[in-house]
Amino acid sequence: PQPPHSTTLPSHFMKGAIIQLATGELKRVEDLQTQDFVRSAEVSGGLKIDSSTVVDIQESQWPGFVTLHFVVGEQQSKVCLDVPPEHPFFVYGQGWSSCSPSQTAQLFALPCHRLQVGDVCISISLQSIS
Amino acid sequence: NVEPRSVAVFPWHSLVPFLAPSQPD
């Protein structure tokens, strides 16, 4: 397997970063709510929001990373992701969450909950054409 | 003179992972 391609996260997770929703509305990253993602997917076309449930969190084979195991969408597909522990995910009804909220706070000043098995994260996929 | 600061604006979909299920063979 290939190692994760980057050890630095983009600055859009930095507290105060300006995010443009698909409606055109601008919000700060820390102010985003579940509905902002849902609404954006609805109006963007071609993208759909999936519910991705965390089923396992393990140490990665790559130093400094964790491996997250998700089951994704209605089909309950299994997907693994190697990410740095400070990587934030948006959990339904809870908001930003990471495996290491303290590191996320240190690097991005973004307040986070601790990501746990059973959390349901927002992810996106391509909308299938019927 | 104060130069206007450019502010980066990021698209919403850059914040959430793209988790495409692997296609069955």
Backbone of each chain as nested JSON, in Angstrom:
{
  "chains": [
    {"id": "A", "residues": [
      {"number": 1, "name": "PRO", "atoms": {"N": [0.827, -1.212, 0.0], "CA": [0.0, 0.0, 0.0], "C": [0.859, 1.259, 0.0]}},
      {"number": 2, "name": "GLN", "atoms": {"N": [0.326, 2.273, -0.606], "CA": [1.041, 3.548, -0.661], "C": [0.867, 4.306, 0.65]}},
      {"number": 3, "name": "PRO", "atoms": {"N": [1.903, 5.025, 1.08], "CA": [1.742, 5.859, 2.273], "C": [0.813, 7.028, 1.979]}},
      {"number": 4, "name": "PRO", "atoms": {"N": [0.183, 7.555, 3.01], "CA": [-0.643, 8.752, 2.805], "C": [0.195, 9.845, 2.164]}},
      {"number": 5, "name": "HIS", "atoms": {"N": [-0.409, 10.62, 1.263], "CA": [0.381, 11.492, 0.412], "C": [0.874, 12.758, 1.094]}},
      {"number": 6, "name": "SER", "atoms": {"N": [0.312, 13.1, 2.228], "CA": [0.725, 14.361, 2.812], "C": [0.673, 14.288, 4.334]}},
      {"number": 7, "name": "THR", "atoms": {"N": [1.598, 14.973, 4.977], "CA": [1.56, 15.023, 6.425], "C": [1.075, 16.388, 6.915]}},
      {"number": 8, "name": "THR", "atoms": {"N": [0.794, 17.28, 6.001], "CA": [0.287, 18.584, 6.409], "C": [-1.123, 18.757, 5.875]}},
      {"number": 9, "name": "LEU", "atoms": {"N": [-1.97, 19.293, 6.723], "CA": [-3.352, 19.496, 6.308], "C": [-3.508, 20.893, 5.735]}},
      {"number": 10, "name": "PRO", "atoms": {"N": [-4.392, 21.053, 4.762], "CA": [-4.591, 22.384, 4.195], "C": [-5.19, 23.343, 5.221]}},
      {"number": 11, "name": "SER", "atoms": {"N": [-4.987, 24.623, 4.957], "CA": [-5.346, 25.626, 5.952], "C": [-6.841, 25.902, 6.031]}},
      {"number": 12, "name": "HIS", "atoms": {"N": [-7.637, 25.191, 5.238], "CA": [-9.081, 25.456, 5.344], "C": [-9.654, 24.949, 6.667]}},
      {"number": 13, "name": "PHE", "atoms": {"N": [-8.857, 24.165, 7.423], "CA": [-9.311, 23.752, 8.749], "C": [-8.905, 24.762, 9.832]}},
      {"number": 14, "name": "MET", "atoms": {"N": [-8.157, 25.781, 9.429], "CA": [-7.725, 26.784, 10.399], "C": [-8.944, 27.6, 10.864]}},
      {"number": 15, "name": "LYS", "atoms": {"N": [-9.053, 27.779, 12.169], "CA": [-10.162, 28.579, 12.695], "C": [-10.183, 29.939, 12.003]}},
      {"number": 16, "name": "GLY", "atoms": {"N": [-11.351, 30.34, 11.55], "CA": [-11.496, 31.622, 10.87], "C": [-11.457, 31.502, 9.36]}},
      {"number": 17, "name": "ALA", "atoms": {"N": [-11.068, 30.316, 8.846], "CA": [-11.028, 30.133, 7.386], "C": [-12.43, 30.348, 6.812]}},
      {"number": 18, "name": "ILE", "atoms": {"N": [-12.485, 31.003, 5.66], "CA": [-13.763, 31.321, 5.031], "C": [-14.131, 30.189, 4.074]}},
      {"number": 19, "name": "ILE", "atoms": {"N": [-15.33, 29.676, 4.274], "CA": [-15.82, 28.556, 3.48], "C": [-17.022, 29.025, 2.666]}},
      {"number": 20, "name": "GLN", "atoms": {"N": [-17.001, 28.695, 1.376], "CA": [-18.142, 29.04, 0.537], "C": [-19.052, 27.821, 0.377]}},
      {"number": 21, "name": "LEU", "atoms": {"N": [-20.302, 27.993, 0.776], "CA": [-21.283, 26.925, 0.604], "C": [-21.756, 26.924, -0.848]}},
      {"number": 22, "name": "ALA", "atoms": {"N": [-22.409, 25.85, -1.246], "CA": [-22.891, 25.751, -2.623], "C": [-23.974, 26.789, -2.919]}},
      {"number": 23, "name": "THR", "atoms": {"N": [-24.59, 27.318, -1.863], "CA": [-25.593, 28.37, -2.035], "C": [-24.939, 29.727, -2.281]}},
      {"number": 24, "name": "GLY", "atoms": {"N": [-23.626, 29.801, -2.151], "CA": [-22.911, 31.06, -2.305], "C": [-22.612, 31.728, -0.982]}},
      {"number": 25, "name": "GLU", "atoms": {"N": [-23.293, 31.28, 0.066], "CA": [-23.109, 31.865, 1.387], "C": [-21.691, 31.59, 1.901]}},
      {"number": 26, "name": "LEU", "atoms": {"N": [-21.126, 32.57, 2.608], "CA": [-19.799, 32.41, 3.195], "C": [-19.926, 32.222, 4.699]}},
      {"number": 27, "name": "LYS", "atoms": {"N": [-19.2, 31.256, 5.228], "CA": [-19.213, 31.006, 6.668], "C": [-17.806, 30.693, 7.133]}},
      {"number": 28, "name": "ARG", "atoms": {"N": [-17.555, 30.933, 8.408], "CA": [-16.288, 30.493, 8.981], "C": [-16.364, 28.993, 9.26]}},
      {"number": 29, "name": "VAL", "atoms": {"N": [-15.217, 28.352, 9.131], "CA": [-15.198, 26.895, 9.26], "C": [-15.765, 26.43, 10.601]}},
      {"number": 30, "name": "GLU", "atoms": {"N": [-15.493, 27.217, 11.666], "CA": [-15.956, 26.798, 12.99], "C": [-17.457, 27.024, 13.189]}},
      {"number": 31, "name": "ASP", "atoms": {"N": [-18.081, 27.756, 12.269], "CA": [-19.517, 28.039, 12.396], "C": [-20.388, 27.088, 11.575]}},
      {"number": 32, "name": "LEU", "atoms": {"N": [-19.75, 26.194, 10.831], "CA": [-20.529, 25.302, 9.958], "C": [-21.383, 24.34, 10.778]}},
      {"number": 33, "name": "GLN", "atoms": {"N": [-22.557, 24.036, 10.223], "CA": [-23.46, 23.106, 10.88], "C": [-23.834, 21.998, 9.899]}},
      {"number": 34, "name": "THR", "atoms": {"N": [-24.368, 20.92, 10.441], "CA": [-24.734, 19.776, 9.613], "C": [-25.556, 20.218, 8.409]}},
      {"number": 35, "name": "GLN", "atoms": {"N": [-26.509, 21.085, 8.66], "CA": [-27.428, 21.51, 7.602], "C": [-26.704, 22.228, 6.461]}},
      {"number": 36, "name": "ASP", "atoms": {"N": [-25.588, 22.882, 6.757], "CA": [-24.837, 23.576, 5.701], "C": [-24.304, 22.577, 4.674]}},
      {"number": 37, "name": "PHE", "atoms": {"N": [-23.827, 21.436, 5.151], "CA": [-23.318, 20.413, 4.237], "C": [-24.464, 19.763, 3.468]}},
      {"number": 38, "name": "VAL", "atoms": {"N": [-25.529, 19.454, 4.184], "CA": [-26.675, 18.789, 3.545], "C": [-27.26, 19.678, 2.454]}},
      {"number": 39, "name": "ARG", "atoms": {"N": [-27.452, 20.94, 2.783], "CA": [-28.032, 21.89, 1.823], "C": [-27.098, 22.089, 0.621]}},
      {"number": 40, "name": "SER", "atoms": {"N": [-25.808, 22.163, 0.896], "CA": [-24.842, 22.371, -0.186], "C": [-24.848, 21.206, -1.165]}},
      {"number": 41, "name": "ALA", "atoms": {"N": [-24.926, 19.997, -0.62], "CA": [-24.955, 18.824, -1.5], "C": [-26.229, 18.836, -2.345]}},
      {"number": 42, "name": "GLU", "atoms": {"N": [-27.332, 19.267, -1.739], "CA": [-28.611, 19.29, -2.458], "C": [-28.563, 20.203, -3.673]}},
      {"number": 43, "name": "VAL", "atoms": {"N": [-27.937, 21.361, -3.504], "CA": [-27.963, 22.339, -4.589], "C": [-26.772, 22.21, -5.537]}},
      {"number": 44, "name": "SER", "atoms": {"N": [-25.763, 21.435, -5.156], "CA": [-24.559, 21.399, -5.988], "C": [-24.737, 20.513, -7.215]}},
      {"number": 45, "name": "GLY", "atoms": {"N": [-25.525, 19.462, -7.089], "CA": [-25.709, 18.575, -8.228], "C": [-24.467, 17.737, -8.48]}},
      {"number": 46, "name": "GLY", "atoms": {"N": [-24.671, 16.446, -8.601], "CA": [-23.535, 15.565, -8.877], "C": [-22.87, 15.033, -7.64]}},
      {"number": 47, "name": "LEU", "atoms": {"N": [-23.057, 15.702, -6.508], "CA": [-22.473, 15.225, -5.259], "C": [-23.592, 14.826, -4.307]}},
      {"number": 48, "name": "LYS", "atoms": {"N": [-23.346, 13.81, -3.527], "CA": [-24.31, 13.485, -2.481], "C": [-23.589, 13.265, -1.164]}},
      {"number": 49, "name": "ILE", "atoms": {"N": [-24.309, 13.551, -0.106], "CA": [-23.773, 13.36, 1.24], "C": [-24.01, 11.915, 1.656]}},
      {"number": 50, "name": "ASP", "atoms": {"N": [-22.981, 11.301, 2.172], "CA": [-23.125, 9.962, 2.726], "C": [-22.917, 10.015, 4.233]}},
      {"number": 51, "name": "SER", "atoms": {"N": [-23.568, 9.104, 4.92], "CA": [-23.298, 8.919, 6.34], "C": [-22.219, 7.853, 6.461]}},
      {"number": 52, "name": "SER", "atoms": {"N": [-21.11, 8.222, 7.047], "CA": [-19.99, 7.293, 7.182], "C": [-19.744, 7.037, 8.667]}},
      {"number": 53, "name": "THR", "atoms": {"N": [-20.042, 5.826, 9.09], "CA": [-19.932, 5.486, 10.508], "C": [-18.538, 4.941, 10.812]}},
      {"number": 54, "name": "VAL", "atoms": {"N": [-17.921, 5.505, 11.843], "CA": [-16.602, 5.018, 12.273], "C": [-16.801, 3.677, 12.967]}},
      {"number": 55, "name": "VAL", "atoms": {"N": [-16.18, 2.632, 12.44], "CA": [-16.334, 1.31, 13.056], "C": [-15.05, 0.844, 13.749]}},
      {"number": 56, "name": "ASP", "atoms": {"N": [-13.927, 1.48, 13.431], "CA": [-12.684, 1.115, 14.109], "C": [-11.667, 2.238, 13.938]}},
      {"number": 57, "name": "ILE", "atoms": {"N": [-10.858, 2.429, 14.957], "CA": [-9.757, 3.406, 14.901], "C": [-8.499, 2.677, 15.365]}},
      {"number": 58, "name": "GLN", "atoms": {"N": [-7.498, 2.624, 14.483], "CA": [-6.276, 1.885, 14.805], "C": [-5.056, 2.746, 14.521]}},
      {"number": 59, "name": "GLU", "atoms": {"N": [-3.942, 2.333, 15.12], "CA": [-2.669, 2.932, 14.725], "C": [-2.382, 2.53, 13.294]}},
      {"number": 60, "name": "SER", "atoms": {"N": [-1.891, 3.475, 12.512], "CA": [-1.57, 3.168, 11.136], "C": [-0.204, 2.489, 11.055]}},
      {"number": 61, "name": "GLN", "atoms": {"N": [0.013, 1.823, 9.944], "CA": [1.366, 1.294, 9.701], "C": [2.326, 2.432, 9.397]}},
      {"number": 62, "name": "TRP", "atoms": {"N": [1.789, 3.612, 9.083], "CA": [2.613, 4.78, 8.799], "C": [2.735, 5.605, 10.071]}},
      {"number": 63, "name": "PRO", "atoms": {"N": [3.958, 5.833, 10.535], "CA": [4.142, 6.572, 11.786], "C": [3.47, 7.948, 11.744]}},
      {"number": 64, "name": "GLY", "atoms": {"N": [2.805, 8.283, 12.822], "CA": [2.156, 9.594, 12.891], "C": [0.78, 9.642, 12.268]}},
      {"number": 65, "name": "PHE", "atoms": {"N": [0.284, 8.488, 11.843], "CA": [-1.053, 8.435, 11.244], "C": [-1.937, 7.469, 12.018]}},
      {"number": 66, "name": "VAL", "atoms": {"N": [-3.224, 7.66, 11.851], "CA": [-4.175, 6.679, 12.36], "C": [-4.982, 6.151, 11.177]}},
      {"number": 67, "name": "THR", "atoms": {"N": [-5.429, 4.913, 11.312], "CA": [-6.27, 4.331, 10.271], "C": [-7.71, 4.312, 10.767]}},
      {"number": 68, "name": "LEU", "atoms": {"N": [-8.575, 4.987, 10.022], "CA": [-9.999, 5.005, 10.356], "C": [-10.728, 4.047, 9.428]}},
      {"number": 69, "name": "HIS", "atoms": {"N": [-11.573, 3.243, 10.012], "CA": [-12.39, 2.318, 9.224], "C": [-13.832, 2.828, 9.267]}},
      {"number": 70, "name": "PHE", "atoms": {"N": [-14.398, 3.012, 8.087], "CA": [-15.783, 3.497, 7.984], "C": [-16.655, 2.46, 7.287]}},
      {"number": 71, "name": "VAL", "atoms": {"N": [-17.936, 2.47, 7.6], "CA": [-18.911, 1.888, 6.685], "C": [-19.704, 3.061, 6.118]}},
      {"number": 72, "name": "VAL", "atoms": {"N": [-19.805, 3.073, 4.785], "CA": [-20.247, 4.266, 4.068], "C": [-21.574, 4.02, 3.356]}},
      {"number": 73, "name": "GLY", "atoms": {"N": [-22.502, 4.966, 3.567], "CA": [-23.712, 5.021, 2.764], "C": [-24.671, 3.869, 2.983]}},
      {"number": 74, "name": "GLU", "atoms": {"N": [-25.693, 3.873, 2.144], "CA": [-26.743, 2.862, 2.263], "C": [-26.195, 1.454, 2.006]}},
      {"number": 75, "name": "GLN", "atoms": {"N": [-25.153, 1.396, 1.173], "CA": [-24.613, 0.08, 0.827], "C": [-23.667, -0.472, 1.88]}},
      {"number": 76, "name": "GLN", "atoms": {"N": [-23.404, 0.36, 2.899], "CA": [-22.533, -0.071, 3.997], "C": [-21.164, -0.557, 3.487]}},
      {"number": 77, "name": "SER", "atoms": {"N": [-20.633, 0.15, 2.504], "CA": [-19.33, -0.206, 1.954], "C": [-18.241, 0.103, 2.977]}},
      {"number": 78, "name": "LYS", "atoms": {"N": [-17.236, -0.76, 3.027], "CA": [-16.144, -0.556, 3.969], "C": [-15.036, 0.26, 3.31]}},
      {"number": 79, "name": "VAL", "atoms": {"N": [-14.641, 1.332, 3.972], "CA": [-13.587, 2.2, 3.451], "C": [-12.607, 2.505, 4.583]}},
      {"number": 80, "name": "CYS", "atoms": {"N": [-11.312, 2.42, 4.284], "CA": [-10.278, 2.773, 5.263], "C": [-9.592, 4.063, 4.835]}},
      {"number": 81, "name": "LEU", "atoms": {"N": [-9.176, 4.839, 5.817], "CA": [-8.532, 6.114, 5.535], "C": [-7.387, 6.302, 6.522]}},
      {"number": 82, "name": "ASP", "atoms": {"N": [-6.188, 6.584, 6.006], "CA": [-5.059, 6.935, 6.874], "C": [-4.962, 8.446, 6.959]}},
      {"number": 83, "name": "VAL", "atoms": {"N": [-5.063, 8.97, 8.172], "CA": [-5.026, 10.426, 8.351], "C": [-4.171, 10.767, 9.568]}},
      {"number": 84, "name": "PRO", "atoms": {"N": [-3.646, 11.979, 9.604], "CA": [-2.991, 12.418, 10.84], "C": [-4.048, 12.576, 11.946]}},
      {"number": 85, "name": "PRO", "atoms": {"N": [-3.657, 12.356, 13.189], "CA": [-4.655, 12.357, 14.277], "C": [-5.374, 13.689, 14.461]}},
      {"number": 86, "name": "GLU", "atoms": {"N": [-4.78, 14.768, 13.939], "CA": [-5.419, 16.085, 14.1], "C": [-6.464, 16.369, 13.025]}},
      {"number": 87, "name": "HIS", "atoms": {"N": [-6.614, 15.462, 12.056], "CA": [-7.528, 15.713, 10.936], "C": [-8.97, 15.767, 11.434]}},
      {"number": 88, "name": "PRO", "atoms": {"N": [-9.656, 16.891, 11.201], "CA": [-11.038, 16.995, 11.677], "C": [-12.03, 16.356, 10.703]}},
      {"number": 89, "name": "PHE", "atoms": {"N": [-13.038, 15.716, 11.276], "CA": [-14.173, 15.208, 10.518], "C": [-15.431, 15.834, 11.104]}},
      {"number": 90, "name": "PHE", "atoms": {"N": [-16.44, 16.022, 10.235], "CA": [-17.674, 16.631, 10.732], "C": [-18.664, 15.529, 11.091]}},
      {"number": 91, "name": "VAL", "atoms": {"N": [-18.997, 15.457, 12.362], "CA": [-19.911, 14.417, 12.848], "C": [-21.326, 14.989, 12.918]}},
      {"number": 92, "name": "TYR", "atoms": {"N": [-22.264, 14.219, 12.383], "CA": [-23.672, 14.63, 12.394], "C": [-24.109, 15.036, 13.796]}},
      {"number": 93, "name": "GLY", "atoms": {"N": [-24.712, 16.19, 13.871], "CA": [-25.303, 16.64, 15.115], "C": [-24.299, 16.994, 16.2]}},
      {"number": 94, "name": "GLN", "atoms": {"N": [-23.026, 16.889, 15.915], "CA": [-21.993, 17.158, 16.926], "C": [-20.994, 18.213, 16.463]}},
      {"number": 95, "name": "GLY", "atoms": {"N": [-20.627, 18.144, 15.195], "CA": [-19.665, 19.109, 14.663], "C": [-18.286, 18.509, 14.518]}},
      {"number": 96, "name": "TRP", "atoms": {"N": [-17.277, 19.374, 14.463], "CA": [-15.915, 18.935, 14.176], "C": [-15.381, 18.009, 15.263]}},
      {"number": 97, "name": "SER", "atoms": {"N": [-14.767, 16.94, 14.827], "CA": [-14.247, 15.924, 15.742], "C": [-12.97, 15.354, 15.143]}},
      {"number": 98, "name": "SER", "atoms": {"N": [-12.011, 15.043, 16.017], "CA": [-10.769, 14.428, 15.528], "C": [-10.278, 13.412, 16.548]}},
      {"number": 99, "name": "CYS", "atoms": {"N": [-9.336, 12.585, 16.121], "CA": [-8.772, 11.591, 17.033], "C": [-7.955, 12.261, 18.127]}},
      {"number": 100, "name": "SER", "atoms": {"N": [-7.449, 13.449, 17.848], "CA": [-6.662, 14.175, 18.844], "C": [-7.11, 15.64, 18.885]}},
      {"number": 101, "name": "PRO", "atoms": {"N": [-8.172, 15.911, 19.64], "CA": [-8.661, 17.299, 19.712], "C": [-7.591, 18.296, 20.176]}},
      {"number": 102, "name": "SER", "atoms": {"N": [-6.663, 17.816, 21.033], "CA": [-5.633, 18.748, 21.524], "C": [-4.686, 19.155, 20.398]}},
      {"number": 103, "name": "GLN", "atoms": {"N": [-4.33, 18.194, 19.534], "CA": [-3.46, 18.536, 18.397], "C": [-4.191, 19.403, 17.376]}},
      {"number": 104, "name": "THR", "atoms": {"N": [-5.473, 19.141, 17.202], "CA": [-6.256, 19.976, 16.28], "C": [-6.315, 21.409, 16.798]}},
      {"number": 105, "name": "ALA", "atoms": {"N": [-6.493, 21.536, 18.101], "CA": [-6.545, 22.876, 18.699], "C": [-5.197, 23.577, 18.557]}},
      {"number": 106, "name": "GLN", "atoms": {"N": [-4.128, 22.803, 18.729], "CA": [-2.779, 23.362, 18.653], "C": [-2.458, 23.831, 17.237]}},
      {"number": 107, "name": "LEU", "atoms": {"N": [-2.834, 23.026, 16.256], "CA": [-2.454, 23.323, 14.869], "C": [-3.414, 24.286, 14.184]}},
      {"number": 108, "name": "PHE", "atoms": {"N": [-4.705, 24.146, 14.469], "CA": [-5.704, 24.917, 13.725], "C": [-6.543, 25.846, 14.604]}},
      {"number": 109, "name": "ALA", "atoms": {"N": [-6.401, 25.741, 15.92], "CA": [-7.238, 26.505, 16.851], "C": [-8.711, 26.183, 16.665]}},
      {"number": 110, "name": "LEU", "atoms": {"N": [-8.991, 25.034, 16.047], "CA": [-10.373, 24.645, 15.775], "C": [-10.874, 23.752, 16.914]}},
      {"number": 111, "name": "PRO", "atoms": {"N": [-11.911, 24.195, 17.618], "CA": [-12.431, 23.365, 18.707], "C": [-13.023, 22.066, 18.158]}},
      {"number": 112, "name": "CYS", "atoms": {"N": [-12.663, 20.955, 18.778], "CA": [-13.079, 19.646, 18.288], "C": [-13.514, 18.76, 19.436]}},
      {"number": 113, "name": "HIS", "atoms": {"N": [-14.45, 17.861, 19.124], "CA": [-14.751, 16.746, 20.012], "C": [-13.784, 15.608, 19.676]}},
      {"number": 114, "name": "ARG", "atoms": {"N": [-13.77, 14.606, 20.544], "CA": [-12.954, 13.432, 20.227], "C": [-13.752, 12.478, 19.344]}},
      {"number": 115, "name": "LEU", "atoms": {"N": [-13.136, 12.101, 18.222], "CA": [-13.78, 11.168, 17.302], "C": [-13.754, 9.766, 17.896]}},
      {"number": 116, "name": "GLN", "atoms": {"N": [-14.916, 9.118, 17.909], "CA": [-15.012, 7.803, 18.547], "C": [-15.717, 6.817, 17.63]}},
      {"number": 117, "name": "VAL", "atoms": {"N": [-15.484, 5.533, 17.9], "CA": [-16.21, 4.479, 17.187], "C": [-17.707, 4.701, 17.409]}},
      {"number": 118, "name": "GLY", "atoms": {"N": [-18.455, 4.624, 16.331], "CA": [-19.906, 4.85, 16.403], "C": [-20.305, 6.227, 15.91]}},
      {"number": 119, "name": "ASP", "atoms": {"N": [-19.344, 7.161, 15.847], "CA": [-19.663, 8.494, 15.318], "C": [-20.02, 8.396, 13.841]}},
      {"number": 120, "name": "VAL", "atoms": {"N": [-20.974, 9.208, 13.423], "CA": [-21.405, 9.213, 12.027], "C": [-20.905, 10.505, 11.369]}},
      {"number": 121, "name": "CYS", "atoms": {"N": [-19.947, 10.341, 10.464], "CA": [-19.311, 11.503, 9.827], "C": [-19.985, 11.819, 8.494]}},
      {"number": 122, "name": "ILE", "atoms": {"N": [-19.847, 13.065, 8.102], "CA": [-20.308, 13.485, 6.787], "C": [-19.198, 13.209, 5.776]}},
      {"number": 123, "name": "SER", "atoms": {"N": [-19.554, 12.518, 4.711], "CA": [-18.634, 12.368, 3.591], "C": [-19.426, 12.609, 2.313]}},
      {"number": 124, "name": "ILE", "atoms": {"N": [-18.702, 12.733, 1.221], "CA": [-19.383, 12.95, -0.052], "C": [-18.976, 11.877, -1.044]}},
      {"number": 125, "name": "SER", "atoms": {"N": [-19.845, 11.66, -1.99], "CA": [-19.532, 10.76, -3.095], "C": [-20.269, 11.282, -4.312]}},
      {"number": 126, "name": "LEU", "atoms": {"N": [-19.96, 10.706, -5.441], "CA": [-20.647, 11.12, -6.657], "C": [-22.046, 10.536, -6.666]}},
      {"number": 127, "name": "GLN", "atoms": {"N": [-22.991, 11.387, -7.082], "CA": [-24.37, 10.928, -7.152], "C": [-24.511, 10.004, -8.357]}},
      {"number": 128, "name": "SER", "atoms": {"N": [-25.074, 8.835, -8.137], "CA": [-25.217, 7.905, -9.26], "C": [-26.307, 8.403, -10.2]}},
      {"number": 129, "name": "ILE", "atoms": {"N": [-26.069, 8.226, -11.487], "CA": [-27.024, 8.679, -12.486], "C": [-27.986, 7.538, -12.779]}},
      {"number": 130, "name": "SER", "atoms": {"N": [-29.266, 7.829, -12.553], "CA": [-30.233, 6.758, -12.777], "C": [-30.813, 6.873, -14.174]}}
    ]},
    {"id": "B", "residues": [
      {"number": 1, "name": "ASN", "atoms": {"N": [0.084, 53.749, 2.311], "CA": [-0.909, 52.953, 1.597], "C": [-0.963, 51.531, 2.167]}},
      {"number": 2, "name": "VAL", "atoms": {"N": [-2.15, 51.073, 2.31], "CA": [-2.321, 49.716, 2.815], "C": [-2.82, 48.833, 1.657]}},
      {"number": 3, "name": "GLU", "atoms": {"N": [-2.039, 47.834, 1.385], "CA": [-2.437, 46.895, 0.327], "C": [-3.658, 46.098, 0.779]}},
      {"number": 4, "name": "PRO", "atoms": {"N": [-4.622, 45.957, -0.076], "CA": [-5.757, 45.107, 0.316], "C": [-5.309, 43.662, 0.46]}},
      {"number": 5, "name": "ARG", "atoms": {"N": [-5.778, 43.013, 1.523], "CA": [-5.398, 41.617, 1.745], "C": [-6.345, 40.716, 0.98]}},
      {"number": 6, "name": "SER", "atoms": {"N": [-5.773, 39.768, 0.307], "CA": [-6.639, 38.8, -0.346], "C": [-7.009, 37.719, 0.672]}},
      {"number": 7, "name": "VAL", "atoms": {"N": [-8.257, 37.355, 0.672], "CA": [-8.738, 36.359, 1.61], "C": [-9.062, 35.093, 0.836]}},
      {"number": 8, "name": "ALA", "atoms": {"N": [-8.47, 34.021, 1.267], "CA": [-8.746, 32.748, 0.595], "C": [-10.142, 32.269, 0.966]}},
      {"number": 9, "name": "VAL", "atoms": {"N": [-10.843, 31.789, -0.023], "CA": [-12.164, 31.21, 0.2], "C": [-12.108, 29.75, -0.271]}},
      {"number": 10, "name": "PHE", "atoms": {"N": [-12.49, 28.859, 0.606], "CA": [-12.408, 27.429, 0.29], "C": [-13.802, 26.873, 0.033]}},
      {"number": 11, "name": "PRO", "atoms": {"N": [-13.919, 25.981, -0.935], "CA": [-15.231, 25.382, -1.193], "C": [-15.629, 24.397, -0.096]}},
      {"number": 12, "name": "TRP", "atoms": {"N": [-16.909, 24.313, 0.178], "CA": [-17.42, 23.479, 1.277], "C": [-16.975, 22.027, 1.142]}},
      {"number": 13, "name": "HIS", "atoms": {"N": [-16.921, 21.536, -0.129], "CA": [-16.656, 20.11, -0.303], "C": [-15.2, 19.744, -0.057]}},
      {"number": 14, "name": "SER", "atoms": {"N": [-14.338, 20.762, 0.109], "CA": [-12.946, 20.451, 0.412], "C": [-12.779, 20.045, 1.88]}},
      {"number": 15, "name": "LEU", "atoms": {"N": [-13.83, 20.225, 2.684], "CA": [-13.725, 19.966, 4.124], "C": [-14.124, 18.556, 4.516]}},
      {"number": 16, "name": "VAL", "atoms": {"N": [-14.793, 17.872, 3.615], "CA": [-15.282, 16.537, 3.967], "C": [-14.652, 15.512, 3.029]}},
      {"number": 17, "name": "PRO", "atoms": {"N": [-14.377, 14.326, 3.545], "CA": [-13.681, 13.33, 2.711], "C": [-14.572, 12.805, 1.595]}},
      {"number": 18, "name": "PHE", "atoms": {"N": [-13.928, 12.543, 0.482], "CA": [-14.621, 11.885, -0.629], "C": [-14.409, 10.387, -0.431]}},
      {"number": 19, "name": "LEU", "atoms": {"N": [-15.434, 9.71, 0.038], "CA": [-15.315, 8.284, 0.326], "C": [-16.122, 7.512, -0.702]}},
      {"number": 20, "name": "ALA", "atoms": {"N": [-15.472, 7.196, -1.791], "CA": [-16.145, 6.429, -2.828], "C": [-15.948, 4.956, -2.537]}},
      {"number": 21, "name": "PRO", "atoms": {"N": [-17.046, 4.235, -2.393], "CA": [-16.902, 2.797, -2.162], "C": [-16.161, 2.148, -3.318]}},
      {"number": 22, "name": "SER", "atoms": {"N": [-15.302, 1.197, -3.006], "CA": [-14.591, 0.515, -4.088], "C": [-15.571, -0.322, -4.886]}},
      {"number": 23, "name": "GLN", "atoms": {"N": [-15.367, -0.333, -6.173], "CA": [-16.27, -1.066, -7.054], "C": [-16.008, -2.56, -6.946]}},
      {"number": 24, "name": "PRO", "atoms": {"N": [-17.06, -3.341, -6.867], "CA": [-16.843, -4.795, -6.869], "C": [-16.307, -5.262, -8.21]}},
      {"number": 25, "name": "ASP", "atoms": {"N": [-15.476, -6.275, -8.197], "CA": [-14.919, -6.798, -9.442], "C": [-15.969, -7.56, -10.244]}}
    ]}
  ]
}
